[in-house]
């Protein structure tokens, strides 16, 4: 039987020092992490639709703007010397918003299936590539696998708690952006084309995530693999949940609107970010001699 790895604060500091950094740059993967991830991805769906559809900026222009927002937030995160919840979750949110419109631009077109009320255009520029959800998802999955292959060849760790270098973070955020775009395509397919509807799609993804949670107790399955599958699947959960909140009742939604839903989700996410920031500050001022009980983790946990 595999002996569990026991990590203390001293061990974590020693591990960080051997990789060239004493401070962590990414958060611990806890239940609170997943709650914030789902909140951010749901907000990414409603906010992306708010700009592209409700405000009629269109997928092309909105994608350009939101991708630039992603670049700015990423630069701030990369320049930070330690984990800062506001910086980290702002990048997650920006990848979710950009991923929403990038997916829509790849998969949709100016057809009646995507433009309502008799509209023939949506904003400035090309209306979309019209690849369809299966083709778009296949392309994005191929790109994501290529990133993971490059990551593997580089010899850098996939374990989130041990990513402390610039190159490691660059690979991590590249995978995040593509995985959130892929997850949007999956969520839109479940909501629009599978026949499950918004609520049915959300329930299906929730069930899949529950299975992944059960598999975490199976030692033969690497937790790093489960983490990345769960990370991708929380995006279609956010996409279907966002559509369920905003779409008309006639289509199976609650018709709360993109603006109102986004406002509520902003309040929830920023409240969680503020709580996480307070916890980080308390941890930073903990006396150096303060002792904590060792934390028992599986050696392959991300």
C-alpha positions in Angstrom: 0.0 0.0 0.0 1.3 3.5 -0.9 2.4 5.5 2.1 0.6 8.9 2.2 2.8 11.9 1.8 2.9 14.1 4.9 3.6 17.8 4.1 4.3 20.3 6.8 4.8 24.0 6.5 8.6 23.4 6.6 8.4 20.9 3.8 6.4 23.2 1.6 8.8 26.1 2.2 11.8 23.8 1.5 10.2 22.5 -1.7 9.5 26.0 -2.9 13.1 27.1 -2.1 14.5 24.3 -4.3 12.5 25.5 -7.3 13.6 29.1 -6.9 10.7 30.6 -5.1 9.7 30.8 -1.5 6.1 32.1 -2.2 3.4 30.2 -3.9 1.8 31.7 -7.0 -1.3 29.5 -7.3 -4.0 28.6 -4.7 -4.5 25.4 -2.9 -7.2 23.1 -4.5 -9.9 23.0 -1.8 -13.7 22.9 -1.9 -13.7 26.7 -1.8 -11.5 26.7 -4.9 -14.2 24.8 -6.9 -17.0 27.0 -5.6 -15.1 30.1 -6.8 -14.3 28.3 -10.1 -17.9 27.6 -10.8 -19.0 31.1 -9.9 -16.3 32.6 -12.2 -17.2 30.4 -15.1 -20.9 31.1 -14.7 -20.2 34.8 -14.6 -17.9 34.4 -17.6 -20.9 33.0 -19.6 -23.4 35.6 -18.6 -20.9 38.5 -19.0 -19.6 37.3 -22.3 -23.2 37.1 -23.6 -24.0 40.5 -22.1 -21.3 42.2 -24.2 -21.7 40.1 -27.4 -25.4 39.6 -27.6 -27.3 42.0 -25.2 -25.1 45.0 -26.0 -24.9 43.7 -29.6 -21.1 44.2 -29.9 -20.9 40.8 -31.7 -18.6 37.8 -31.1 -15.7 39.1 -33.2 -15.3 42.5 -31.5 -16.1 41.2 -28.1 -13.5 38.4 -28.5 -10.8 40.9 -29.3 -11.6 43.2 -26.4 -11.9 40.4 -23.9 -8.7 38.7 -25.1 -6.9 42.0 -24.5 -8.4 42.1 -21.0 -7.1 38.6 -20.4 -3.6 39.6 -21.5 -3.6 42.6 -19.1 -4.9 40.5 -16.1 -2.4 37.8 -17.0 0.6 40.2 -17.0 -0.5 41.5 -13.5 -0.7 37.9 -12.3 2.7 36.9 -13.8 4.4 40.0 -12.3 3.1 39.3 -8.9 5.7 37.7 -6.5 3.1 35.6 -4.6 -0.4 34.3 -4.7 -2.9 37.1 -4.7 -6.6 35.9 -4.8 -7.8 39.0 -6.6 -5.2 38.7 -9.3 -5.6 35.0 -9.8 -9.4 34.9 -9.9 -9.5 37.9 -12.2 -7.5 36.0 -14.7 -9.8 33.0 -14.3 -12.8 35.3 -14.9 -11.2 36.9 -18.0 -10.4 33.5 -19.5 -14.0 32.5 -18.9 -15.4 35.6 -20.6 -12.9 35.4 -23.5 -13.5 31.7 -23.8 -17.3 32.3 -24.1 -17.0 34.6 -27.1 -14.1 32.7 -28.7 -16.2 29.6 -28.6 -19.2 31.4 -30.0 -17.2 33.0 -32.8 -15.7 29.6 -33.8 -18.9 27.6 -33.6 -21.7 30.0 -34.6 -22.6 32.1 -37.7 -25.3 34.6 -38.8 -27.9 31.9 -39.3 -31.4 32.1 -37.7 -30.3 29.4 -35.2 -28.0 31.9 -33.5 -29.4 35.3 -34.3 -32.9 35.9 -32.9 -35.6 38.4 -33.7 -34.9 38.3 -37.4 -31.4 39.9 -37.0 -28.9 39.2 -39.8 -25.9 40.8 -38.1 -24.6 41.0 -34.6 -22.0 43.8 -34.1 -19.0 44.8 -36.2 -16.9 42.4 -38.2 -17.4 38.7 -39.2 -20.4 37.1 -37.6 -18.7 33.8 -36.9 -16.8 30.9 -38.5 -19.8 28.5 -38.3 -17.7 25.4 -37.5 -20.3 23.9 -35.3 -19.9 22.6 -31.7 -18.4 19.1 -32.6 -15.7 20.5 -35.0 -15.0 23.5 -32.7 -14.6 21.2 -29.6 -12.3 18.8 -31.6 -10.0 21.6 -32.6 -9.9 23.0 -29.1 -9.3 19.5 -27.6 -6.4 19.0 -30.0 -4.8 22.4 -29.0 -5.3 21.5 -25.3 -3.6 18.1 -25.8 -0.7 19.8 -27.6 -0.2 22.2 -24.7 -0.2 19.3 -22.3 2.3 17.5 -24.5 4.6 20.5 -24.6 4.2 20.7 -20.8 5.1 17.1 -20.4 8.2 17.4 -22.7 9.4 20.4 -20.7 9.7 18.2 -17.6 7.8 20.7 -15.5 5.3 19.6 -12.8 1.6 19.4 -13.4 0.9 19.7 -9.7 -0.7 23.1 -9.1 0.9 23.7 -5.6 4.4 23.3 -7.1 4.1 25.6 -10.1 6.3 28.5 -9.1 8.2 29.5 -12.3 7.3 31.8 -15.1 7.4 29.1 -17.7 5.3 26.8 -15.6 2.7 29.6 -15.1 2.7 30.4 -18.8 1.9 26.7 -19.6 -0.8 26.7 -16.9 -2.6 29.8 -18.1 -2.4 28.6 -21.7 -4.1 25.4 -20.7 -6.7 27.4 -18.6 -7.7 29.6 -21.6 -8.1 26.7 -24.0 -9.9 24.5 -21.4 -12.4 27.3 -20.6 -13.0 27.8 -24.4 -13.4 24.0 -24.8 -15.8 23.9 -21.9 -17.9 26.6 -23.4 -18.3 24.6 -26.6 -19.3 21.5 -24.6 -21.8 23.5 -22.5 -23.4 25.1 -25.5 -23.7 21.7 -27.2 -25.4 20.2 -24.2 -27.8 23.2 -23.9 -28.6 23.8 -27.6 -28.0 20.6 -29.5 -28.2 17.6 -27.2 -31.9 17.9 -26.3 -31.1 18.0 -22.6 -31.8 21.7 -22.2 -30.1 24.0 -19.8 -31.1 22.3 -16.5 -30.6 18.8 -18.0 -27.1 19.7 -19.2 -26.1 21.2 -15.8 -27.4 18.1 -14.1 -25.4 15.8 -16.4 -22.1 17.7 -15.8 -22.8 17.8 -12.1 -23.2 14.0 -12.1 -19.9 13.7 -14.0 -18.1 15.9 -11.5 -19.6 13.7 -8.7 -18.0 10.6 -10.3 -14.7 12.4 -10.5 -15.0 13.2 -6.8 -15.5 9.5 -6.0 -12.5 8.6 -8.2 -10.3 10.7 -6.0 -10.4 7.9 -3.5 -9.1 5.4 -6.1 -5.3 5.3 -5.8 -4.8 3.9 -9.3 -6.2 7.2 -10.8 -3.8 10.1 -10.6 -5.4 13.1 -8.9 -3.6 15.5 -11.3 -5.6 13.9 -14.2 -8.8 14.2 -12.3 -8.1 17.9 -11.5 -7.7 18.8 -15.2 -10.8 16.8 -16.2 -12.8 18.6 -13.5 -11.4 21.9 -14.4 -12.6 21.5 -18.0 -16.0 20.2 -16.9 -16.7 23.0 -14.5 -16.8 25.3 -17.5 -19.7 23.6 -19.3 -21.4 23.6 -15.9 -21.0 27.3 -15.7 -22.1 27.7 -19.3 -25.3 25.7 -18.8 -26.0 27.4 -15.5 -25.5 30.8 -17.0 -27.8 30.0 -19.9 -30.4 28.6 -17.5 -30.3 31.9 -15.6 -30.5 34.2 -18.6 -32.4 32.5 -21.4 -36.2 33.0 -22.0 -38.7 30.8 -20.1 -39.9 29.5 -23.5 -36.5 28.0 -24.1 -36.2 26.5 -20.6 -34.4 29.3 -18.9 -35.4 31.6 -16.0 -35.2 34.8 -18.1 -33.3 36.8 -15.4 -31.3 38.6 -18.1 -27.6 38.8 -18.7 -27.2 42.2 -16.9 -29.1 41.2 -13.7 -27.5 37.7 -13.5 -24.0 39.1 -14.1 -24.5 41.7 -11.3 -25.5 39.0 -8.8 -22.6 36.8 -9.8 -20.1 39.7 -9.6 -21.2 40.3 -6.0 -20.9 36.6 -5.2 -17.5 36.2 -6.8 -16.0 39.3 -5.4 -17.3 38.5 -2.0 -15.5 35.1 -2.2 -12.4 36.8 -3.5 -12.4 39.3 -0.5 -12.8 36.4 1.9 -9.9 34.5 0.3 -7.8 37.7 0.4 -8.5 38.1 4.1 -7.4 34.5 4.8 -4.2 35.0 2.8 -3.3 38.1 4.8 -3.9 36.3 8.1 -1.7 33.5 6.9 1.0 36.0 6.0 1.1 37.6 9.5 1.1 34.3 11.3 4.1 34.2 13.7 7.1 32.4 12.2 7.2 29.9 15.1 3.5 29.1 15.0 3.0 25.4 14.6 0.4 23.7 12.5 -0.7 20.1 12.4 0.8 18.2 9.4 -1.5 17.8 6.4 -1.8 14.3 5.0 -2.1 14.3 1.2 -1.8 11.8 -1.5 1.5 12.3 -3.3 -0.1 12.8 -6.7 -2.6 15.4 -5.6 -2.5 18.6 -7.7 
